[in-house]
């Protein structure tokens, strides 16, 4: 049986944010193909691993769990703070590098004691682990590009200059044998920058849902799902501060996830739910999904999941990031508060428009995003 090592900082069994859901379904598919999966993850970062064995016992997606203490990275970065400051002054700041000598040592001990056929990594922050100077093994290396990290740092204001960030991201991605992009946009960009590498477009691994007989609620239920990352917080605040007052129809607004902690003020038609166990039940009971994000890269998992249920979506331009077609996917897109609210108002009051959006989303998802379209790609990737 072939063995794979996932290098992913989070506990992906916690399906509480888009990237975890993406990695979880990838692991399920690879296990169904007969691969054994070990996970190299971070403690003292975001995830908690106290209940990992209990969470893993049902599906047994992970054979062995290896944990690196992220506090080592924090201390290492503090000791080298002056070097980062000089780089910023010289405008050649690199993308964050989480790799430390102790991480390299631990990683090489693991990969030399177990013969992995593949190493799969999801963030370029840890790519130096498999650089020619650090990695001593011979496993095939595959990068699943979930986000364009250099652009994300730049647009969020964490870095003033993008040149050094992008250069370092290109360099780290060049360490891999194959690069799998969740975003069509990022595949097109990077295959031009690294013409000698193999690139693939593989959207979120999700299938079309059978929702025959689903009825629209009399008071339309409008949903936003969001983990408490900076993009979701920013998007929700933009919505309530700029869009909410322009909504003229009677709706029930449902916000789900840790982002609820950052909604200021009270709204009579708002229901906040921090955690939902059954997302299918939630999607089957809502009529519309919104994605008011102002920033971000990659593909929005929340948008793709809504599309799999044929639910009409109102979003900003960031909501259709990563989709091969930005105009004919069935989503209503607006970047202005008035336009965003108007799209909600029209969907809530215009039955013909609502059904038209449903039809377009169903057709687009079946042709472009359905896992059935890409099912043959995964075995070929690992051939």
N, C-alpha and C positions, 0 to 999 in steps of 0.2 A: 504493500500500500504506500502510495506517495505521500510525503509529508510537506506541509507548508507552515512557515512561521509568519504570523501577522505581527507587524510592528505598528501598534496603534495605541495612543496614549490613554484612551478611555476604556471603561468596561462596556463593551458594545452590547452586552446582555441587558443593560439598562436602556431600553428603547424609549428614551425621553428627549431625544433631539435627532435632527435629520441625519447627521452623519452616523450616529449609532445605528439608526434604522437601516441605513444603506449598508453598513458593514455587516450587520446581523443577517440580512437577507443574502448577502454575498457568501457568508459563512455557511448558511443553510444550503445554498445551491452546491457549493464545493463539497460539503459533507455528503450530499445526495449523489455526487459523482464518485464518491469513494475516497476522498482525500482526508487525511488526518490533519488537524489544525492545532498548532500551539500559539499562544498569545504572549507577546512581550509588551507589557503595558506599564503605566506609571502610577505609583501610589503617591499620596500627598500632592496630588494635582487637582483633578476635579472629581473623579469617580471614587467610590468606596467599594472595597473588596471583601468586607466582612461576610457577606452572604453569597459570595461568588459560587462556592461549591453547591449551595442549595439552588441558586438560579440556573446553574449549568447541568444539574442532575437529570432534568427531564429530557432535553434534546441532546445533551452531551456534545455540544458544538466544539468545545475546547478540550483537548487532551491534557495539556499541561499549561499552567499559568506561570509566567516569570514576571517579576515586578522590579522595576528600577525606582529608586527613591528620588523624586524630582527635586527634593531639597538640595541635592548635590548640584544640580544645574543652577539653582538660585544662588548658592554660595559661590560657585565657579564664576558666574556672571558678575557678581559683586566684586570679586577679586580682580576681574579684568574690565572693570567699568571705564578706566581711563582710555583703554584701547578703543572702546566703542565711541567714546566722546571724540577722540581724534578722527575716527572714521566719519562721524557726522559732520565735523568741521570741514573735512576734505571732500564732502559730498559723495563718498564711496561707501556709504553704510551698507553692510550686508544684511540679508534676511536673517532673522533670529536663528541661532544655532543652539539647539538643546543638547547637543552631544558634548560629553565631557570625557576625559581620560578614563574615569571609573566606569562610565557607560560603555565605552569601547571595550574595556577589559571584560566586563560582565557579558557583553554581547558575543565576543569572540569565544569566551568559555562555553557559552551555550551552543553556538553554531559549530564549534569544533568537537563537541561531545555528541551531537546529534547531526546526522546527515540529512539536511533539508534539501528537497528538490527545488523548492521555490521560497523566496523571501518576498513577501508582499508588504509594501509600505504605503501609507496614506497621507503623510505630510512631509514636505521637504525640510522641515525643521530637524528631522532625524536622519536625513539622507547621508550625512557624513559618516554614519556607521558603516556604509557600504562603499565608501570612497576607496580608490586603489591604495591609499596609504594606510587605511585602517582595517579593512576587511581582508581576512586571510582565507576565506572559504571559496567554494566554486558553485554555489547555488545560483540558479537563474533568478534574476532580480526584476520584479514587476512593480511599477508605480501606479497606484490608482489616484489620479489627480482629482481631488474633491473640490479644491478651490485654487484660484490663482492668487497665491499668498502675497506676492509683491504688490499687486494692485490693491488687494484688500488692505494692506498696511498703509498704502499711500492715500487712498480715498477716505480712510477712516481718520486720517490725521496723525497716525502714530509715527509716521516718517515724513520728512519734508521733501525728500528727493527719491525718485524711483529708479534711477539708473543703476546704482549699486545693488539695490534689492533685486531687480529683474536679472541682472548679470549673475548674481549668486544663485538665484532660483534656476536659471537655465543650466548653470554648471552642475548643480546637484541633480537635476533631472537627467542630465547626460550620463550619470552613473548607472542608470537602469537599462536593461535589455529591451523591455517593452513598457510603453506608457499607455494607460487606459484612462480616457477622459470622460467624466460624467457630463461635461459641457461640450457641445458642438463648437461653440465659439473658441474655447481654449484649445481644442484639438487643431482647429484651422490655424491659430496663431503659432502654436509650438511646433507643428510639423514643418513650418517655414523656417523657424529658428534652429531646429535640429533635424535637418533633412535626411540624415543617415540613420535615424531612429525609427522604430515601428510604433505608430500611434493607432489607437482604436477609440471609437465612440461607443460607450456603453452606458445608457441612461440607468436610472434607478430600477432595480430588479423588482418589478411589480406587475401583476397581471390585471387584466380588465375584470371588474367585478360585475356580478349578475345582480342588478337592482331592479328587476322587472316588478312593476306594480307599485313603485315608490310614489307617494303622493306629496304634493307641495303643501306645506302648512298654511293655514289661513293667515296667521301672522308669521311672516317670513323669518326664518332663523338664519342668521348670518354668523359665520364662524371664522375665527383666527386662532391658529395654533402656533405657539412659540416658546422655545426654550429661552432662558434669560441671557442670551448673548447680546452684544451691543447693537447689532443690526435690528433684531426684533424689538428691543427696547426703544430705539430711535424711531422705528416704523410705527409702533403703537402710539407713541407720544405725538408724532406728526398727525396720525389719524384723529386722535381725540382733540388736539389743539386746532387743527385746520379743516378737517373734513366733517367731523361729527355734526357741527352746527348747520351744515348744508343738506343733511339728510332730511327729506320732507315726508317720508312715508313711515308707517308704523312697522317697525321691525323689532325682533329680539336679537340682541347682539351677544354672542357667546365667545369669550376669550378663554382659551385652555392653555395651561402650561405655566412655568415659573415666571414668565413675563408678566403675569397678573399682578405680581408684587410691585411692579413699577408703574401701574396705572394710577395716576393722581386724580383725586376727586371722585364724586359719586354720580352715576348716571342711571336714571330710572329704568331703562330698558337693557341694562347690562347685567349679564350673569358671568361671574368669574369662577373658573374651576381649575385648581392648581394641578390636579392629576386625574387622568382618565385611564382606566385599565383597558377598556375595550374600544379601540379607535373605530372599528367597523360599525359598532352600534352608534357611535357619535356621528359618523359620516352619513349613515342611513337616516338620521333624524334632522339633518340640516339641509337648507335649500340653496345656500350660497356661501362661497368662501372668499375672503379678502386677503390680499397680501400687499400691505402698504409699505414695503421695504424701500428705503432710500439708497441703500448701499448693499454691497455683497457681491460675490462672484459664484462660479459653479452653477449648479442647477438647484432650484428650490424644491426640496423633497415634499414640502407641504402642498405645493401646487400640483406636482405629479400625482400625489396620492388623491387629491380632490378630483383630478381629471380621470383617474381610474374608476371613480364612482359616477362619472358623468355629471359632476356638480358644476354649475356655472361659476366662473371666477372673475373677480374684479381685482386688478393689480396695477402696480406701477410697472415701468419698463424693466425694473430689476426682477419682477416676478416671472418674466419670460426669458430671463438669462439662461443660456445653455440649450434652449430649444432650437432645433434646426430652422424652424420657420417662426418668425416673430409676429406675423400678421394673420395667418390662416389657422391658428390653433384653437380658436373658439373663445379665448379669454378677452375680456374687455379691459383695455389698457389706457390708463391716464396718469400723468404725473402732476396734474394740478389738483388742488383740493376740490374745486368746483366740478371738474370733470370726473373725478373719482366718485364724488357723492352722486352726481347725475347718473353714472353707470349703475350704482346701487339702486337709485330711485326708479330707473327705467326697468331694470330686471325685476323689481318687486311689483311693478304695476302693468308691465307689458307681457302678457302671456305668450304672444307670438315670438317676441325677442328671446324670452326665457327658453322656449323650446328650440329656437334656432341655435342658441349658444350650446345647449345640451347636445344637439345633433352634431355640431361642428367639433365639440370636444370629444365626443365618442368616436367620431371618424378619425380625428387626428391621433388620438391615443392608440386606437387599434392599428393604425398604419405605421406610426413613428415610434411610439413609446412602449407598447405592450411587450412584456418579457418574452412572449411567444416569438416575436420577430428576431430576438437576439439569442435565443436558447442554444443555438448551435455555435455561437461565438465562444462561449466560455471554455468548452473542451478544447477548441482550437488554440485558445490563448495559452493553455497549459500543455500543448502537444510538444 
